[in-house]
Amino acid sequence: MGTNTYDGFSPAAAEVWAILKETARRQEETDRLIKETARRQEETDRLIKETARRQEETARRQKETDRQMKETDRQMKETDRQLKKQFGDMGNRFGEVVEHLISPGLQDKFRAFGYKFDQVSQESKICDSVTNQTIAEIDVFFTDGKYDMAVEVKVKPCIKDIDDHAARLKKIRAYYDGAGRERKILGAIAGAVFPRNVQDYAIKNGFYAIRQSGDTVSINVPEGFKPREW
């Protein structure tokens, strides 16, 4: 009886051959998978390195941005400081000019209203004779034996300036009463630029409204005006 064969091989040999072929195929597939895994690992490593590089670049740019922002903030603060100083110096100088323009002619102007101020001072301080504490600071201060006139000088007076001056004179009055001074206190507001509504408010509150114009001054005294005495 003859032996069965499979492609020239005996059944046993053919089975072994089939196993070897399958093993070879699986090995090829395994090699392919290993290569694919290696390729993917390389791609992953590349992406990790690229991500790290981008993170480092982002961190560097953020650091540079922070530095620039700090420098910009420093420059802005310095510019603000210089501007405040410049405007402050300019305001002080202009205020001094206004005071010097206003005060010389005011004595003559007030004589027309019956006041005979024989003393005038600028940037005066009223201080407590006991404690030496400053009660109030007055831009231009006139006095005679009966009246004291406190003039507040502003480049451009506003409503708040009127209210502040009224409060200032109230403090002076309280101090005078405590010190036994019987002189009456008058108030005036002077400005280089004096809005009409602010002038009206000053007059309504019993202040003389003084407007500087060129080399002279004018005092707005409407009919029926009666100055307030503190």
C-alpha positions in Angstrom: 0.0 0.0 0.0 1.6 3.4 -1.0 2.2 6.4 1.3 0.1 9.6 0.8 2.2 12.7 -0.1 1.5 16.5 0.0 3.3 18.4 -2.8 5.9 15.7 -2.8 6.1 15.5 0.9 4.7 13.0 3.3 1.8 14.3 5.4 4.0 14.7 8.4 6.6 16.6 6.5 4.0 18.8 4.9 2.5 19.7 8.3 6.0 20.6 9.6 6.6 22.6 6.5 3.3 24.5 6.9 4.2 25.2 10.6 7.5 26.6 9.5 5.9 28.8 6.8 3.4 30.1 9.4 6.2 30.7 11.9 8.2 32.6 9.2 5.1 34.6 8.3 4.5 35.4 12.0 8.2 36.3 12.4 7.9 38.7 9.4 4.8 40.2 10.9 6.6 40.5 14.3 9.6 42.2 12.6 7.2 44.5 10.8 5.5 45.4 14.0 8.8 45.9 15.8 9.9 48.2 13.0 6.6 50.1 13.1 6.9 50.3 16.9 10.4 51.6 16.5 9.3 54.1 13.8 6.5 55.3 16.1 8.8 55.5 19.0 11.2 57.6 16.9 8.3 59.8 15.9 7.2 60.1 19.5 10.7 61.0 20.6 10.8 63.6 17.8 7.5 65.0 18.9 8.6 65.1 22.5 11.8 66.9 21.5 9.9 69.3 19.3 7.4 69.9 22.2 10.2 70.5 24.6 11.9 72.9 22.1 8.7 74.8 21.6 8.1 74.9 25.4 11.6 76.2 25.9 11.0 78.8 23.1 7.7 79.8 24.7 9.3 80.1 28.1 12.1 82.2 26.6 9.6 84.4 24.8 7.5 84.7 27.9 10.6 85.7 29.9 11.5 88.3 27.3 7.9 89.5 27.3 7.9 89.8 31.1 11.2 91.7 30.9 9.8 94.1 28.3 6.6 94.6 30.3 8.7 95.4 33.4 10.8 97.8 31.5 7.8 99.4 29.9 6.2 99.7 33.3 9.4 101.3 34.7 9.6 103.7 31.8 5.9 104.7 32.2 6.3 105.3 35.9 9.4 107.4 35.2 7.6 109.3 32.5 4.6 109.9 34.9 7.0 111.1 37.6 8.7 113.5 35.3 5.4 114.8 33.9 4.0 115.3 37.4 7.2 117.2 38.4 7.1 119.3 35.3 3.4 120.2 35.6 3.9 120.7 39.4 6.8 123.1 38.8 5.0 124.8 36.0 1.8 125.1 38.2 3.9 126.5 41.0 5.6 129.0 38.8 2.4 130.1 37.2 0.7 130.3 40.5 3.5 132.6 41.8 3.2 134.8 38.7 -0.6 135.1 39.2 -0.2 136.0 42.8 2.4 138.6 42.0 0.2 140.1 39.3 -2.9 140.1 41.5 -1.7 141.3 44.9 0.0 144.7 44.0 -3.2 146.1 42.6 -5.6 144.7 45.0 -5.0 147.2 47.8 -6.1 150.0 45.6 -9.1 148.1 44.3 -10.3 147.3 47.8 -9.9 151.0 48.9 -12.7 151.7 46.5 -14.9 149.5 48.7 -13.8 151.2 51.9 -11.1 148.9 53.1 -7.8 150.4 54.1 -5.5 147.4 54.2 -2.1 148.6 55.3 -0.4 145.2 55.3 -0.2 142.5 52.7 1.7 139.3 52.6 1.9 136.3 50.3 1.9 132.6 51.1 1.0 133.4 54.7 0.5 130.9 57.5 -1.8 131.4 60.4 -0.3 129.4 63.3 -1.4 128.7 66.8 0.8 130.9 69.0 0.9 128.2 71.7 1.3 125.0 69.8 2.8 126.5 66.7 0.4 124.3 64.7 -0.6 125.6 61.3 -4.3 126.6 61.3 -4.4 127.7 57.6 -2.3 128.7 54.7 -3.4 131.8 52.7 -2.1 132.8 49.3 -2.6 136.5 49.7 -3.4 138.0 53.1 -4.5 141.6 53.7 -5.1 143.1 57.1 -5.8 146.4 58.9 -7.1 147.1 62.4 -10.6 145.9 61.7 -10.6 143.3 58.9 -8.5 140.4 57.6 -8.9 139.5 54.0 -7.9 136.0 52.9 -7.5 135.6 49.1 -7.3 132.2 47.6 -5.5 132.3 44.2 -6.1 129.7 41.5 -5.2 129.5 37.9 -8.7 128.3 37.1 -11.0 128.2 40.2 -13.7 125.6 40.5 -16.7 125.1 42.8 -14.7 122.9 45.2 -12.1 125.7 45.6 -14.9 128.0 46.9 -16.2 125.4 49.4 -12.6 124.7 50.5 -11.9 128.4 51.1 -15.1 128.7 53.1 -14.1 125.8 55.3 -10.6 127.4 55.7 -12.1 130.7 56.9 -14.4 128.9 59.3 -11.3 127.3 60.9 -9.6 130.7 61.1 -12.7 132.2 62.7 -12.7 129.4 65.3 -9.1 130.0 66.1 -9.6 133.8 66.4 -12.5 133.3 68.8 -10.4 131.0 70.9 -7.5 133.4 70.9 -9.7 136.4 71.6 -9.1 138.1 68.3 -12.0 140.3 67.4 -11.0 141.2 63.8 -13.6 140.3 61.2 -12.6 138.0 58.3 -13.4 138.5 54.7 -12.8 136.2 51.8 -11.9 136.5 48.1 -11.2 134.1 45.3 -8.9 135.1 42.5 -8.2 133.4 39.2 -6.4 134.0 35.9 -9.2 132.1 34.2 -12.5 132.5 36.1 -15.5 130.7 34.7 -18.7 132.7 35.0 -20.6 130.1 36.9 -17.8 129.7 39.4 -17.7 133.5 39.8 -21.5 133.5 40.5 -21.1 130.7 43.0 -18.3 132.6 44.8 -20.4 135.8 45.0 -23.4 133.8 46.2 -21.3 132.5 49.1 -20.2 136.0 50.0 -16.7 136.1 48.4 -15.2 138.8 46.3 -14.5 137.4 42.9 -11.2 138.7 41.5 -10.2 138.1 37.9 -6.7 138.7 36.6 -6.6 140.3 33.2 -3.3 141.4 31.6 -1.4 143.6 34.0 -4.5 144.5 36.1 -7.3 142.9 38.0 -11.0 143.4 38.2 -13.4 142.6 41.1 -16.8 141.4 40.2 -19.2 143.2 42.6 -22.8 143.0 41.4 -25.4 145.4 42.7 -26.6 144.5 46.1 -23.6 142.3 46.8 -22.8 142.1 50.6 -19.6 140.3 51.5 -19.8 137.6 54.1 -18.0 138.2 57.4 -16.6 135.3 59.3 
